[in-house]
Amino acid sequence: MAMDKKLFAVALGMVAEHPKTKQLGPVHRVTIIRTFKSLHGLCEAPDEVLDGMGRAATAGRSARETLQTVGVEVFEAAAARLIETHLEAGISIAAIDDGEYPDVLALAPDAPPVIYWRGRLEPISIASAAVVGTREPTEMGRSIAERLSTHLAANGVAVISGLALGIDTVAHEAALRVGGYTAAVMAQPLDQVYPSSNRQLSFDIVESGGAVIAEHPIGKVTDRYEFARRDRIQSGLSRIVIPIQTGEEGGTQNTIEAAKKQQRQIWAPRTDNEGGHEKWKGIEALLSARTARGFTSADYEEMVTASKAQFSLWQS
């Protein structure tokens, strides 16, 4: 059953990329996967069933037309080849709701239909926190990220980040040093590690029992906008989201916005030692607006507890 869902989800992604198909983005693909059991079901779906999918109805009609024109078997055969290529490369695949896909991510309203990963995902189901921030942290920002990530990882919390330079790298490395679990969410496919200077770090994460995760299959050409899209997955895999240091603009703001949409708790460091520095302006704004809970080292245990919370937001 799980393989059938994988085949369906991967093949549907290929339908979305066909020139004839319109408006079939990740959110609408998830709706279709949760409505039908296979491409054949979508191909043969009556209008009234498609109309029942709400905002996904137009995309569903477009996908049905593509399938009827090109043929279900063409997409399923291509998807089967792609799945086999990944398995041969040691890459695992999960489709949303198939049993291997992380439950916490499946509850997000903008969850990716398919994820690809090397390593293991199981610790994420127990406790998880996203530790993210600027690529150019101050010494204080770096120190806070290291101390917090060390404490989280040493207490069984999966440290989720994005493999970028700066705060992300500090978070991953801190978790590794104490033998904890960390997972890196990439914007590119798994065969295109970025930045290249963190290629060894990506290997170390997998070797330590962590995971490197992507929503795109190997070989796919991506653009710079994927960094922003990736950020929703970092947040979605986490019970709490912790922006360590950020200006008023920058990639970390994408993760913050995703956390709001997904109704994740946001925590931000409370420090006055570098007040007014541009790299703290985004954090100061979060705290001033009470969008984030301020923390110091005295709050670490409460943050560990929050990272282990089970919730059912968005669950149907």
PAZAPA-4460 file (N, C-alpha, C; in steps of 0.05 Angstrom, whole numbers, plus 32768, in hexadecimal, padded with zeros to 4 digits):
% residues 316
    n_x    n_y    n_z   ca_x   ca_y   ca_z    c_x    c_y    c_z   seq   type   mol
   8011   7FE8   8000   8000   8000   8000   8011   8019   8000     1      M     A
   8027   8019   8011   8039   8030   8012   8046   8035   7FF7     2      A     A
   804F   801F   7FEA   805C   8023   7FD0   8048   802E   7FBB     3      M     A
   802F   8025   7FBD   801A   802F   7FAB   8017   804E   7FAF     4      D     A
   8017   8057   7FC8   8015   8073   7FCD   802D   8083   7FC4     5      K     A
   8045   8077   7FC8   805D   8084   7FBD   805C   8087   7F9F     6      K     A
   8054   8071   7F92   8053   8072   7F75   803F   8087   7F6C     7      L     A
   8028   8089   7F79   8013   809C   7F73   801E   80B9   7F76     8      F     A
   802B   80BE   7F8D   8034   80D9   7F94   804B   80E2   7F82     9      A     A
   805E   80D0   7F7C   8074   80D7   7F6B   806A   80DB   7F4E    10      V     A
   8058   80CA   7F45   804D   80CD   7F2A   803D   80E7   7F28    11      A     A
   802E   80EE   7F3D   801E   8106   7F3C   8030   811F   7F3A    12      L     A
   8048   811D   7F47   805B   8133   7F44   8064   8136   7F27    13      G     A
   8066   8120   7F19   806E   8121   7EFC   8057   812C   7EEC    14      M     A
   803E   8126   7EF3   8027   8131   7EE5   8027   8150   7EE9    15      V     A
   802E   8159   7F01   802F   8175   7F07   8043   8184   7EF5    16      A     A
   8059   8177   7EEE   806E   8183   7EDE   8068   8182   7EC0    17      E     A
   8054   8173   7EB8   804D   8171   7E9B   8043   818C   7E91    18      H     A
   804B   8194   7E79   8043   81AE   7E6F   8024   81B2   7E6D    19      P     A
   8015   819D   7E6A   7FF8   819F   7E68   7FEB   81A5   7E83    20      K     A
   7FF9   819F   7E99   7FEC   81A1   7EB3   7FF0   81BD   7EBF    21      T     A
   7FDA   81C7   7ECA   7FDB   81E2   7ED5   7FD4   81E2   7EF3    22      K     A
   7FE2   81F3   7F02   7FDC   81F9   7F1E   7FDD   81E1   7F31    23      Q     A
   7FED   81CD   7F2B   7FEE   81B5   7F3C   8006   81B7   7F4E    24      L     A
   8005   81C9   7F62   801A   81CC   7F75   8019   81B8   7F8B    25      G     A
   802C   81B9   7F9E   802D   81A5   7FB4   8014   81A3   7FC5    26      P     A
   8007   81B9   7FCB   7FF0   81B8   7FDC   7FD9   81AA   7FCE    27      V     A
   7FD5   81AF   7FB5   7FC0   81A2   7FA5   7FC6   8185   7FA1    28      H     A
   7FE0   817E   7F9E   7FE7   8162   7F9B   7FE1   8152   7FB4    29      R     A
   7FE5   815E   7FCB   7FDF   8151   7FE4   7FC0   814C   7FE5    30      V     A
   7FB1   815F   7FDD   7F93   815C   7FDD   7F8C   8144   7FCB    31      T     A
   7F98   8142   7FB4   7F92   812D   7FA1   7F9A   8112   7FAD    32      I     A
   7FB2   8111   7FB9   7FBC   80F8   7FC5   7FA9   80EE   7FDB    33      I     A
   7F9E   8101   7FE9   7F8C   80FA   7FFF   7F6F   80F5   7FF6    34      R     A
   7F6A   80FA   7FDD   7F4F   80F5   7FD2   7F4E   80DB   7FC2    35      T     A
   7F63   80D5   7FB4   7F64   80BD   7FA2   7F79   80AA   7FAC    36      F     A
   7F77   8091   7FA2   7F8A   807C   7FA9   7F9F   8078   7F93    37      K     A
   7F9B   8083   7F7B   7FAD   807E   7F65   7FA9   8092   7F4F    38      S     A
   7FBB   8093   7F3C   7FB7   80A4   7F24   7F9F   809B   7F14    39      L     A
   7F99   8081   7F14   7F82   8077   7F06   7F69   8083   7F12    40      H     A
   7F67   8085   7F2C   7F50   8091   7F39   7F4C   80AE   7F31    41      G     A
   7F62   80BD   7F2F   7F61   80D8   7F27   7F59   80DA   7F09    42      L     A
   7F65   80C9   7EF9   7F5F   80CA   7EDC   7F42   80C5   7ED6    43      C     A
   7F35   80B4   7EE6   7F1A   80AC   7EE2   7F06   80BC   7EF3    44      E     A
   7F0F   80CF   7F02   7EFE   80DD   7F15   7EE8   80EE   7F07    45      A     A
   7ED0   80EC   7F10   7EBA   80FD   7F05   7EBD   811A   7F0F    46      P     A
   7EB1   812C   7F01   7EB3   8148   7F08   7EAB   814E   7F24    47      D     A
   7E95   8141   7F2D   7E8B   8147   7F48   7E9F   8140   7F5E    48      E     A
   7EAF   812B   7F5A   7EC4   8124   7F6D   7EDA   8139   7F6D    49      V     A
   7EE3   8142   7F56   7EF7   8156   7F54   7EED   8171   7F60    50      L     A
   7ED4   8177   7F5B   7EC9   8190   7F66   7EC9   8190   7F84    51      D     A
   7EC8   8178   7F90   7EC7   8175   7FAC   7EE3   817A   7FB9    52      G     A
   7EF7   817F   7FA9   7F12   8184   7FB4   7F17   81A1   7FB9    53      M     A
   7F03   81B2   7FB6   7F06   81CE   7FBC   7F19   81DC   7FAA    54      G     A
   7F2D   81E9   7FB6   7F41   81F9   7FA7   7F52   81E8   7F94    55      R     A
   7F53   81CE   7F99   7F63   81BC   7F89   7F54   81B2   7F70    56      A     A
   7F3A   81BA   7F6D   7F29   81AF   7F58   7F34   81B6   7F3C    57      A     A
   7F3C   81CF   7F38   7F46   81D6   7F1D   7F60   81C7   7F17    58      T     A
   7F72   81C5   7F2A   7F8B   81B6   7F26   7F84   8199   7F21    59      A     A
   7F71   818E   7F2F   7F69   8172   7F2B   7F5F   816D   7F0F    60      G     A
   7F4F   8180   7F05   7F44   817D   7EEA   7F5B   817E   7ED5    61      R     A
   7F6E   8190   7EDA   7F85   8192   7EC8   7F95   8178   7EC8    62      S     A
   7F9A   816D   7EE0   7FAA   8154   7EE2   7F9B   813D   7ED5    63      A     A
   7F80   813C   7ED9   7F70   8127   7ECC   7F73   8129   7EAD    64      R     A
   7F72   8141   7EA3   7F74   8144   7E86   7F90   813B   7E7C    65      E     A
   7FA5   8141   7E8B   7FC0   8138   7E84   7FC1   811A   7E83    66      T     A
   7FB6   810E   7E98   7FB7   80F0   7E9A   7FA7   80E4   7E83    67      L     A
   7F91   80EF   7E7C   7F81   80E3   7E66   7F8E   80E7   7E4B    68      Q     A
   7F9E   80FC   7E49   7FAC   8101   7E2F   7FC5   80F1   7E2D    69      T     A
   7FD5   80F0   7E42   7FF0   80E4   7E41   7FEE   80C6   7E48    70      V     A
   7FDE   80C0   7E5C   7FDB   80A4   7E65   7FE7   80A0   7E81    71      G     A
   7FD7   8093   7E92   7FE0   808E   7EAD   7FF9   807D   7EAE    72      V     A
   7FFB   8069   7E9C   8011   8057   7E9D   802C   8064   7E97    73      E     A
   802C   8079   7E87   8044   8088   7E81   8050   8094   7E9B    74      V     A
   803F   80A1   7EAA   8048   80AE   7EC3   804F   8099   7ED8    75      F     A
   8040   8084   7EDB   8047   8070   7EEF   8061   8061   7EE8    76      E     A
   8066   805C   7ECF   807F   804F   7EC7   8097   8062   7ECE    77      A     A
   8094   807B   7EC8   80AA   808E   7ECD   80AE   8091   7EEB    78      A     A
   8098   8091   7EFB   809B   8093   7F18   80A8   807A   7F23    79      A     A
   80A1   8063   7F19   80AE   804A   7F22   80CC   804B   7F1D    80      A     A
   80D4   8055   7F07   80F1   8057   7F01   80FF   806A   7F14    81      R     A
   80F1   8080   7F19   80FD   8094   7F2B   8100   8089   7F47    82      L     A
   80EC   807B   7F51   80ED   806F   7F6B   8104   805B   7F6D    83      I     A
   8107   804B   7F59   811C   8037   7F58   8137   8044   7F58    84      E     A
   813A   805A   7F49   8153   8069   7F49   815B   8073   7F65    85      T     A
   8147   807D   7F73   814D   8087   7F8E   8154   8070   7FA1    86      H     A
   8146   805A   7F9F   814C   8043   7FB1   8168   8039   7FAC    87      L     A
   8170   8038   7F93   818B   802F   7F8C   81A0   8042   7F96    88      E     A
   8199   805B   7F9A   81AC   806F   7FA4   81AB   8071   7FC2    89      A     A
   819B   8060   7FCF   8199   8060   7FEC   8188   8077   7FF7    90      G     A
   8176   8080   7FE7   8164   8096   7FEF   8148   808B   7FF4    91      I     A
   813D   8091   800B   8122   8088   8011   810D   809D   8008    92      S     A
   80F5   8093   8004   80DF   80A4   7FFA   80C6   809F   800B    93      I     A
   80B8   80B5   8011   809E   80B2   801F   808A   80C5   8012    94      A     A
   8072   80BB   800F   805B   80CC   8007   804B   80D3   801F    95      A     A
   803E   80EA   801E   802F   80F3   8035   801A   80DE   803E    96      I     A
   8019   80D9   8058   8006   80C6   8064   800C   80A9   805E    97      D     A
   8025   80A2   8055   802A   8086   804E   8035   8076   8064    98      D     A
   8039   8081   807C   8044   8072   8092   8061   8078   8098    99      G     A
   8071   807E   8084   808D   8086   8088   8090   80A4   8089   100      E     A
   807D   80B2   807E   807D   80D0   807E   8079   80DA   809A   101      Y     A
   8089   80ED   80A4   8086   80F7   80BF   806B   8103   80C4   102      P     A
   805E   80F9   80DA   8043   8102   80E0   8042   8120   80E5   103      D     A
   8056   812B   80F3   8056   8147   80F9   8056   8158   80E0   104      V     A
   8064   814F   80CB   8065   815E   80B2   804B   815B   80A3   105      L     A
   803F   8143   80A4   8026   813E   8096   800F   8150   80A0   106      A     A
   8012   8159   80B9   7FFD   816B   80C4   7FFF   8187   80BB   107      L     A
   8015   818F   80AE   8018   81AA   80A4   8006   81AF   808B   108      A     A
   7FFA   81C6   8089   7FE8   81CB   8072   7FF6   81CD   8058   109      P     A
   8010   81D1   8058   8020   81D3   8040   8035   81BE   803D   110      D     A
   802F   81A6   8048   8043   8190   8048   8049   8188   802B   111      A     A
   8062   8180   8026   8069   8176   800B   805C   815A   8007   112      P     A
   8053   8155   7FEE   8047   813B   7FE9   805A   8123   7FEC   113      P     A
   8074   8128   7FE6   8088   8113   7FE7   80A1   811E   7FF4   114      V     A
   80AF   810E   8004   80CA   8116   800D   80DE   80FF   8006   115      I     A
   80F6   8108   8002   810D   80F5   7FFC   8121   80FA   8012   116      Y     A
   812E   80E4   801C   8141   80E8   8031   8156   80D2   8032   117      W     A
   816D   80D9   803D   8181   80C6   8045   8183   80C7   8063   118      R     A
   8186   80AF   806F   8188   80AE   808C   816E   80A3   8098   119      G     A
   8167   80AD   80B0   814F   80A3   80BD   813F   80BB   80C8   120      R     A
   8124   80B7   80C8   8112   80CC   80D0   8104   80C7   80EB   121      L     A
   8106   80AF   80F6   80F6   80A7   810D   80F9   80BA   8125   122      E     A
   8110   80C4   812C   8112   80D6   8143   8101   80EF   8141   123      P     A
   80FA   80F8   8129   80EA   8110   8125   80CE   810C   8131   124      I     A
   80C5   80F3   8131   80AA   80ED   813B   80A8   80F0   815A   125      S     A
   80C0   80F1   8167   80C0   80F2   8184   80C2   810F   818E   126      I     A
   80D4   811E   8183   80D8   813A   818B   80E7   8148   8175   127      A     A
   80E0   8161   816F   80EE   816F   815A   80EC   818D   815D   128      S     A
   8101   819B   8156   8102   81B8   8158   8113   81C3   8141   129      A     A
   810A   81D7   8133   8119   81E4   811E   812A   81FA   812A   130      A     A
   8144   81F9   8125   8157   820D   812E   8162   821A   8115   131      V     A
   815B   8233   8110   8161   8240   80F7   816B   825D   80FC   132      V     A
   8176   8269   80E8   8180   8284   80EB   8192   828D   80D4   133      G     A
   819D   82A4   80D8   81AD   82B1   80C3   81C6   82A2   80BB   134      T     A
   81CE   82A6   80A3   81E7   829A   809A   8200   82A8   80A4   135      R     A
   81FC   82C0   80B0   8212   82D1   80BA   820C   82D9   80D7   136      E     A
   820D   82C6   80E9   8206   82CC   8105   821C   82DB   8113   137      P     A
   8215   82EA   8128   8229   82F5   8139   8233   82DF   814C   138      T     A
   8248   82E5   815B   8252   82D1   816E   823D   82C9   8182   139      E     A
   822D   82DC   818B   8218   82D5   819E   8203   82C3   8191   140      M     A
   81FB   82CA   8179   81E7   82B9   816B   81F2   829D   8168   141      G     A
   820B   829A   8160   8217   8280   815D   8218   8271   8177   142      R     A
   821F   827F   818D   8221   8273   81A7   8205   8269   81B1   143      S     A
   81F0   8279   81AD   81D5   8270   81B5   81CD   8258   81A5   144      I     A
   81D1   8258   818B   81CA   8241   817A   81D8   8228   8183   145      A     A
   81F1   822A   818A   8201   8213   8192   81F7   8208   81AD   146      E     A
   81F4   821A   81C0   81EB   8210   81DB   81CF   8204   81DA   147      R     A
   81BD   8211   81CC   81A2   8207   81CB   81A0   81EC   81BC   148      L     A
   81AD   81EB   81A4   81AD   81D2   8195   81BA   81BB   81A4   149      S     A
   81CF   81C1   81B2   81DC   81AC   81C3   81C8   81A2   81D7   150      T     A
   81BA   81B3   81E5   81A7   81AB   81FA   8190   819B   81EE   151      H     A
   8185   81A5   81D8   816F   8197   81CB   8177   817B   81C3   152      L     A
   818D   8179   81B4   8196   815F   81AA   819D   814C   81C1   153      A     A
   81A9   8156   81D6   81B1   8145   81EC   8198   813B   81FC   154      A     A
   8182   8148   81F7   8169   8140   8205   8155   8133   81F2   155      N     A
   815E   8128   81DD   814D   8118   81CB   813C   8127   81B8   156      G     A
   8143   8140   81B3   8133   8150   81A0   8142   8150   8184   157      V     A
   8133   814A   816F   813E   814B   8154   8142   8168   814D   158      A     A
   815A   816F   8146   8161   818B   813F   815E   818D   8120   159      V     A
   814B   819D   8117   8145   81A0   80FB   8150   81BA   80F1   160      I     A
   815F   81BA   80DB   8169   81D2   80CF   816D   81CF   80B1   161      S     A
   817A   81E2   80A5   817A   81E2   8087   8195   81DF   807A   162      G     A
   81AA   81D8   8089   81C5   81D2   807D   81D2   81EB   8072   163      L     A
   81C7   8203   8077   81D3   821B   806D   81EB   8222   807F   164      A     A
   81FB   8235   8075   8211   8240   8085   8205   824F   809D   165      L     A
   8215   8255   80B1   820B   8265   80C7   81FD   8254   80DC   166      G     A
   81E6   825E   80E5   81D7   8252   80FB   81D0   8235   80F5   167      I     A
   81C8   822E   80DC   81C1   8213   80D5   81D8   8200   80DB   168      D     A
   81EF   8207   80D1   8207   81F7   80D4   820E   81F3   80F2   169      T     A
   820C   8209   8101   8212   8207   811E   81FF   81F4   812B   170      V     A
   81E5   81F5   8124   81D1   81E3   8130   81D6   81C6   812A   171      A     A
   81DB   81C0   8110   81E1   81A4   8109   81FA   819A   8117   172      H     A
   820F   81AA   8117   8228   81A0   8122   8226   819D   8141   173      E     A
   8218   81AF   814E   8214   81AC   816B   8206   8192   8172   174      A     A
   81F1   818C   8163   81E2   8173   8167   81F4   815A   8163   175      A     A
   8205   815B   814E   8216   8145   8149   822B   8141   815F   176      L     A
   8235   8157   816A   824A   8154   817E   8241   8146   8197   177      R     A
   8227   8147   819D   821D   813A   81B5   8210   811F   81AE   178      V     A
   8213   8116   8196   8208   80FC   818E   81EA   80FE   818A   179      G     A
   81DF   8116   8186   81C2   8119   8183   81B9   8116   8166   180      G     A
   81A0   8119   8162   8194   8116   8147   8190   8132   813A   181      Y     A
   8197   8134   8121   8191   814C   8112   818A   8145   80F6   182      T     A
   8178   8155   80EA   816F   8151   80CE   8172   816B   80BF   183      A     A
   817D   8169   80A7   8180   8180   8096   816C   817F   807F   184      A     A
   815D   8195   807B   814A   8196   8066   8156   81A7   804F   185      V     A
   8159   819A   8038   8166   81A8   8022   8152   81B4   800E   186      M     A
   815A   81CA   8002   8149   81D6   7FED   814C   81C7   7FD3   187      A     A
   8163   81BB   7FCE   8169   81AD   7FB6   8165   818F   7FBA   188      Q     A
   8166   8180   7FA4   8165   8162   7FA7   817E   8159   7FB6   189      P     A
   817E   8140   7FBE   8193   8135   7FCF   81AE   8132   7FC1   190      L     A
   81AD   8133   7FA6   81C6   8131   7F97   81D3   814C   7F92   191      D     A
   81C8   8161   7F9E   81D1   817C   7F99   81D4   818B   7FB4   192      Q     A
   81E7   8182   7FC5   81EA   818D   7FDF   81F4   81AA   7FDD   193      V     A
   81E6   81BC   7FEA   81ED   81D8   7FEA   81EC   81E3   8007   194      Y     A
   8200   81F2   800F   8218   81F9   8000   822B   81E1   7FFF   195      P     A
   823B   81E0   7FEA   824D   81CA   7FE6   8261   81C6   7FFE   196      S     A
   8267   81DC   800C   8278   81DB   8023   826C   81CB   803A   197      S     A
   8252   81C6   8039   8245   81B6   804E   823F   8199   8044   198      N     A
   824B   8191   802E   8247   8176   8025   824F   8162   803A   199      R     A
   8267   8166   8045   8270   8153   805A   825E   8153   8072   200      Q     A
   8253   816A   8079   8240   816C   808F   8228   815B   8089   201      L     A
   821E   815C   8070   8207   814C   8069   820D   812E   806C   202      S     A
   8225   8126   8065   822D   810A   8069   822E   8102   8086   203      F     A
   823A   8115   8096   823C   8110   80B3   8221   810D   80C0   204      D     A
   820E   811D   80B7   81F3   811C   80C2   81E6   8100   80BE   205      I     A
   81E8   80F6   80A5   81DD   80DC   809F   81EC   80C6   80AE   206      V     A
   8207   80C8   80AE   8218   80B4   80BB   8211   80B2   80D9   207      E     A
   8209   80C8   80E5   8204   80C9   8102   81E8   80BE   8109   208      S     A
   81D8   80B8   80F4   81BD   80AF   80F9   81A8   80C4   80F5   209      G     A
   81B0   80DB   80EB   819D   80F0   80E4   8192   80ED   80C8   210      G     A
   8189   8103   80BC   817E   8101   80A2   8183   811B   8092   211      A     A
   8185   8118   8078   8185   812E   8065   816C   812A   8054   212      V     A
   815B   813F   8052   8140   813D   8047   813C   8151   8030   213      I     A
   812E   8149   801C   8126   815B   8006   810B   8154   7FFC   214      A     A
   80FD   8167   7FEF   80E3   8161   7FE3   80E5   815C   7FC5   215      E     A
   80FD   815F   7FBA   8101   815C   7F9D   8111   8143   7F97   216      H     A
   810B   8134   7F82   811A   811D   7F7A   8136   8124   7F70   217      P     A
   8149   8112   7F71   8163   8117   7F67   8161   811D   7F49   218      I     A
   8172   812F   7F40   8173   8137   7F24   8161   814E   7F1D   219      G     A
   814F   8156   7F2F   813D   816C   7F29   814C   8186   7F29   220      K     A
   8146   8197   7F16   8151   81B2   7F15   813F   81C5   7F26   221      V     A
   814B   81D2   7F39   813C   81E4   7F4B   8146   8201   7F47   222      T     A
   8138   8214   7F53   8140   8230   7F52   8143   823B   7F6E   223      D     A
   814B   8254   7F70   8151   8260   7F89   8139   8263   7F9B   224      R     A
   8121   8262   7F90   8109   8264   7FA0   8104   824B   7FB1   225      Y     A
   8112   8236   7FAB   810E   821D   7FBB   8118   8221   7FD8   226      E     A
   812A   8234   7FDC   8133   8238   7FF8   811C   8241   8009   227      F     A
   810C   8253   7FFE   80F4   825D   800D   80E0   8246   8011   228      A     A
   80DC   8236   7FFC   80C8   8221   7FFD   80D1   820B   8011   229      R     A
   80EB   8207   8012   80F6   81F3   8025   80F1   81F9   8042   230      R     A
   80EF   8213   8048   80ED   821C   8064   80D3   8212   8071   231      D     A
   80BE   820E   8061   80A5   8204   806D   80A9   81E7   8077   232      R     A
   80BB   81D8   806B   80C0   81BD   8073   80D0   81BC   808D   233      I     A
   80E3   81CE   8090   80F1   81D0   80AA   80DE   81D4   80C0   234      Q     A
   80CC   81E7   80BC   80B8   81ED   80D0   80A4   81D6   80D4   235      S     A
   809C   81CA   80BE   8088   81B5   80BF   8092   819C   80CD   236      G     A
   80AC   8197   80CD   80B7   8180   80DA   80BA   8184   80F8   237      L     A
   80B5   819D   8101   80BB   81A5   811D   80A2   81AB   812D   238      S     A
   80A4   81A5   8147   808F   81AE   8159   8092   81CB   8161   239      R     A
   80AB   81D4   8163   80B1   81F0   8169   80C6   81FA   8155   240      I     A
   80C5   8213   814F   80D7   8220   813C   80E6   8236   814B   241      V     A
   8101   8235   8149   8112   8247   8159   8124   8257   8147   242      I     A
   811C   826E   813E   812E   8280   812F   8142   828C   8143   243      P     A
   815B   8287   8140   8170   828F   8153   8178   82AC   814E   244      I     A
   817C   82B3   8135   8185   82CE   812E   817E   82D4   8111   245      Q     A
   8172   82EB   810C   816A   82F2   80F1   8165   8310   80F0   246      T     A
   816A   831C   80D9   8162   8337   80D4   8145   8338   80CE   247      G     A
   813C   834F   80C6   811F   8352   80C0   8118   8346   80A5   248      E     A
   812C   8340   8095   8128   8332   807C   813C   831A   807B   249      E     A
   8137   8308   8068   8149   82F1   8066   8139   82D7   8067   250      G     A
   8147   82C1   8061   813B   82A7   805F   812E   829D   8078   251      G     A
   8138   82A5   808F   812C   829C   80A8   8110   82A5   80AB   252      T     A
   810A   82BC   809F   80EF   82C7   80A1   80DB   82B4   8093   253      Q     A
   80E4   82A6   807F   80D2   8292   8071   80CB   827C   8084   254      N     A
   80DE   8273   8094   80D8   825E   80A8   80C5   8268   80BD   255      T     A
   80C9   8281   80C5   80B7   828C   80DA   809A   828E   80CF   256      I     A
   8098   8297   80B6   807D   8299   80AA   8070   827D   80A7   257      E     A
   8080   8269   80A0   8076   824E   809E   806C   8244   80BA   258      A     A
   807C   824A   80CE   8074   8242   80E9   805A   824E   80F2   259      A     A
   8055   8267   80EB   803C   8274   80F1   8025   8266   80E3   260      K     A
   8029   8260   80C9   8014   8253   80B9   800E   8237   80C4   261      K     A
   8023   822A   80CC   8020   820E   80D6   8019   820D   80F4   262      Q     A
   8017   8224   8100   8010   8226   811C   8024   8218   812E   263      Q     A
   803E   821A   8127   8053   8210   8139   805A   8226   814D   264      R     A
   8062   821D   8165   806C   8230   8178   8086   823C   816E   265      Q     A
   808A   8256   8172   80A2   8264   816B   80B0   826E   8184   266      I     A
   80C9   8267   8188   80D9   8271   819E   80F1   8281   8193   267      W     A
   80F8   8296   81A1   810F   82A6   8198   811F   82AF   81B0   268      A     A
   8139   82B1   81AC   814B   82B8   81C3   8146   82D4   81CD   269      P     A
   8146   82D7   81E7   8143   82F2   81F3   815F   82FA   81FD   270      R     A
   816A   830E   81F0   8185   8317   81F8   8187   8335   81F3   271      T     A
   8194   8343   8205   8198   8360   8201   81B5   8367   81FB   272      D     A
   81C6   8353   81FB   81E3   8359   81F9   81EB   8364   81DE   273      N     A
   81DC   835F   81C9   81E2   836A   81AF   81CA   8379   81A4   274      E     A
   81BB   8385   81B5   81A3   8394   81AD   81A9   83A9   8198   275      G     A
   8198   83AB   8184   819C   83BE   816F   81AC   83B4   8157   276      G     A
   81BA   839D   815A   81C8   8391   8144   81B4   8388   812E   277      H     A
   81BA   838E   8115   81A7   8387   8100   81A0   836A   80FE   278      E     A
   81B2   8358   8107   81AD   833C   8106   819A   8333   811C   279      K     A
   8192   8345   812E   817F   833E   8143   8164   834B   813E   280      W     A
   8162   835C   8129   8149   836B   8125   8131   835A   8120   281      K     A
   8134   8344   8112   811E   8331   810D   8115   8324   8126   282      G     A
   8128   831D   8138   8121   8311   8152   8113   8325   8164   283      I     A
   811D   833E   8164   8111   8352   8174   80F4   8358   816C   284      E     A
   80EF   8357   8152   80D4   835B   8147   80C2   8345   8150   285      A     A
   80CB   832C   8150   80BB   8315   8158   80B3   8317   8176   286      L     A
   80C7   831F   8186   80C1   8321   81A3   80AF   8339   81A9   287      L     A
   80B4   834F   819B   80A4   8367   819F   8086   8361   8198   288      S     A
   8082   8352   8183   8067   834C   817A   805B   8335   8189   289      A     A
   806B   8328   819A   8063   8310   81A9   805B   82F9   8196   290      R     A
   8067   82F9   817F   8064   82E3   816D   8074   82CB   8176   291      T     A
   808A   82D1   8184   809B   82BC   818E   809D   82BE   81AC   292      A     A
   80A2   82A7   81B9   80A7   82A7   81D6   80C5   82AB   81DA   293      R     A
   80CC   82BE   81EA   80E8   82C3   81F0   80F3   82AE   8202   294      G     A
   810C   82A7   81FE   8119   8293   8210   8135   829A   8217   295      F     A
   813E   828F   822D   815A   828F   8235   8160   8272   823C   296      T     A
   8178   826D   8246   8180   8252   824C   816E   8246   8262   297      S     A
   8162   8257   8272   8150   824E   8287   8137   8240   827C   298      A     A
   8131   8245   8262   8119   823A   8256   811F   8220   8245   299      D     A
   8137   8217   8245   813E   8200   8234   812D   81E8   8239   300      Y     A
   8128   81E2   8253   8119   81CA   8259   80FC   81CC   824F   301      E     A
   80F1   81E3   8252   80D6   81E7   8247   80D5   81E4   8229   302      E     A
   80EA   81ED   821C   80EC   81EA   81FF   80EF   81CD   81F7   303      M     A
   80FD   81BD   8206   80FF   81A0   8201   80E3   8194   8203   304      V     A
   80D5   819B   8218   80B9   8191   821C   80A7   8198   8204   305      T     A
   80A9   81B1   81FC   8099   81BB   81E5   80A0   81AC   81CC   306      A     A
   80B9   81A4   81C9   80C3   8196   81B1   80B8   8179   81B0   307      S     A
   80AE   8170   81C6   80A4   8154   81C8   8085   8153   81C7   308      K     A
   8079   816A   81C6   805C   816B   81C6   8050   815E   81AE   309      A     A
   803A   8150   81B2   802B   8144   819C   8013   8155   8197   310      Q     A
   800D   815A   817E   7FF6   816B   8177   7FE8   8161   815E   311      F     A
   7FD0   816A   8159   7FC0   8160   8142   7FB6   8177   8131   312      S     A
   7FC4   818E   8130   7FBB   81A3   811F   7FBA   819A   8102   313      L     A
   7FA6   81A3   80F4   7FA2   819E   80D8   7F9A   8181   80D2   314      W     A
   7F97   8171   80E7   7F90   8155   80E3   7F72   8153   80DB   315      Q     A
   7F6D   8145   80C6   7F51   8143   80BD   7F43   812B   80CB   316      S     A
***
